[in-house]
């Protein structure tokens, strides 16, 4: 039996009442589970527990396989933490959907990764409870997630490096010869979001246009460094909701 906390990344309906869920577990990394009777009238595992980025405690029949791609059956699922802001605020909800879609395309670990798990927990908890505007949280999330995934530039920007080459992961004094880079102003925005704590990221003053442009560049950054990172659809929803 596997007993673990987990963060629901994706859920697909299966059959009449079941679901197949990808859950990033604290103990075993990203795993796929099947849960029966979830969409039935009477169930011990309500469908609401399988919404994107829900934090759960699960008990599952579990068997390791040679490829680590086996599907395991859930025995029990209950809420580990109950959100009080995300389900009732369109802006918080839109940010959560973007986080879920990015995680679905980036996280492929089938091993324990507690640091990444705690990072996601901290992001979700703050998004749910912060009294401040949430318009910069997804940018802060993407920049810091790249560090946990291993492709965040290690050097620090200085007076001689005012462009960030997203392809090579270096700061340069002149624009690279390819389009995958941040201009001088965007590099400053990157640096501000990189070094400011999550709790203060709302203090970074970005216009709607600047925020949209930086998000587009960050998604190019991810497509460049994450195999199979195809186009995502939640930015359109996020832009419409954040206004």
N, C-alpha and C positions, 0 to 999 in steps of 0.2 A: 504494500500500500504506500502511496505517495501522499504525504500531508505537507501542504505548502501554501504560502501566500502567492497570489498571482495577479497580473494585470492583463485584462482581456484586450487583445489586439484586434482580432477580427472574428466575426461570427457569421456562419452561413447556415441557412435553414436546410434541414435534411429530412426527407420523408414528410409525414404528416405532422409530427409533433416533436421531432428531435432537432438538434443543432450540432454542427461541427465547429469547434472554437479553437483558435490559436491563442494560447495564453502564455505570457512570459512569466515563468514561475521563478520564485526566489531560489528554489533548491536545484532545479534541473534546466534552467534556461527556457528557451522557447519550445513549447511542445504543443501537439495537436490532440484535442480531446473530443470525444463524442458524448453528448448528454441526451438521454432519452426522456420523453414525456415533458420536455421543457415548455412546449406550447400547448399542453393539454389544459383543460379547465381546472383541474386540481393537480398541483405539482408541488414537490418539495424544493424544486430548483426553478424559480420564476424566470421567465425570459428576460426580465429587466436586469438580472444579474449579468447578462451576457452583452450588455451595451459596451461600445468602445471605451477603453481606458477605465472600466470599472475595476476597483480593487476588491479581490475576493480571497476567501480562504477555501481551499478545495481539498477533497479526499478522493483519490483516484486509484483504481486498479492499475498497476504500472508495471511495464516490462521493458527493459532496455533491449534495443535491437542493434544489429551490426551497423545499420545505416542511420540509426537515431531518427528514423522517419515514421516509426510506427504510430498508430493511433491508439490512445488509451481511453478507457471508459470512466467517466466521472461517476462517483458514488454519491458525493455530497458537495454542495457549493453554498456558501453563504457570504454575505457582505462582510468584508474585513473593515471597511470604512465607508461611511455614508456621506455622500456629497450633499451639501446644502445650498450651494450656489450654482454649480455647473448645470444641473438639470433644469434650472428655472431662469437662466440668463442666456439669451441667444448668443451674445458675444463670447462668453466663456465656453459655451457649447461648441461654437464654431472653431475656436482655438483647439479644443479637445479633439475634434474630428481631424484637424490637420495633424496634430501630434500622432493620432492613431494611424493615419494613412502613411506618414513618414516611417513610423516604427515598423509597420507591416512590411515595408520595402527594404528596411535597413537591418533589422535584427534577425540574424540567422543562427544565433548561438544555441546549441543544444547542450550546453554545459552551464554550470553555475556562473553567474556574473552579478554578484551582489552589489558592486559599486554602481553599475548601470541601473540595477533595480532600484536602489535607494535614490539615485538621481531622478528617475521617473516619478517616484513617490513624492519627492520634494516639489517637483514641478507641478504635479497635479494638486497637491495640498495647497500650494500658494495660489494657483489659479482659482481654486474653489473658494478660498477665504479672503483674498486680498480686497481691501476697500478701495484700492487705487485702480486707475484705468488699466486695461489688459492688452492694449493695442500693440505693445512691444514684446509681449511674453513669447510669442511664437518665434520671433527673430532671436531672442536670447536663447530659447530652447534649441534652435537649429545650430547656432554657433557652438554652444557647449556640448551638444550631442555629438558633433563631429570629433570632439576631443575624446569622448568615450569610445567612439568607433575607430579611432586611430588615424585620422587624416587631417586633423586640425594643424595649421602651421605652427611650428614650435618657436620660431623667432619672434621678437617684438618689433613693432614699427618704430622707426626713428626718423630723424630729419632727412636721411638719405634714402629712405625707403617709403615712398608715399603712395605707391600702388601695390595692391595685393594680387599677386599672380595666383589665381585659384587652381590652376592646373598643376603648377610646380610647387605650390605651397611656400612661396618666398615673397618678401617685400622688395620692390624695385624702385629705382629713381625715375625710370621712364616706363611708359606703357608697354606691356608685352606685345608681341606681334600676332597674338591670337585674341579672340573676344572674351575669353574666360578670365576676366580680372575685375577688380573693383577700382574705380577711379579714386582720386585723392579724397574727395568728400566721403565717398562710401567706405573707404578704408578707415577714416576717422570714426564713422558710425560703427563699423565692425569693432574697432578697438574699444570704443566706449561700451558696447554691449558685452565684449569679452571680459573686461576688467570690473564692470560694475556688478554688485551682488544682485541676484534675482529680485530681492525685495525693493531695490531702488531703480530697476530698469525703466519704470514709468517716468522717471525724471529726465530721461534722454529725449530731447525735443526733436521729433521727426514729423515732417509733413506727411500727408496721405500719399503723395507722389513719391517721396523719398522712401517711405516704408514699402510701397509696392515694388519699386525698382530694386531695393535691397533684397526683398524676398525672391524676386525672379533670379537674381544673381546667386543667391544661396542655393536655390534649387538646381541651377546649372552646376554649381560646386558639388552637390550631392550626385548628380547624374554622372559627373566626371569621375568620381572616386568610388561610387558604390555600384558594383556589377548588378545589372538588371533593374536599376532604379529608373523606371519609366515615368511618363508624365503623371502627375497627380491632379486631382480635380477639386480638392477642397479650397485652394486659394481663391477661386471664383466666389465660393460661398462666403469665405472669410472677408473678402473685399466688400461684398454686398452688405454683410451684417455690420462690419466695423464702420463702414461709411467714411 
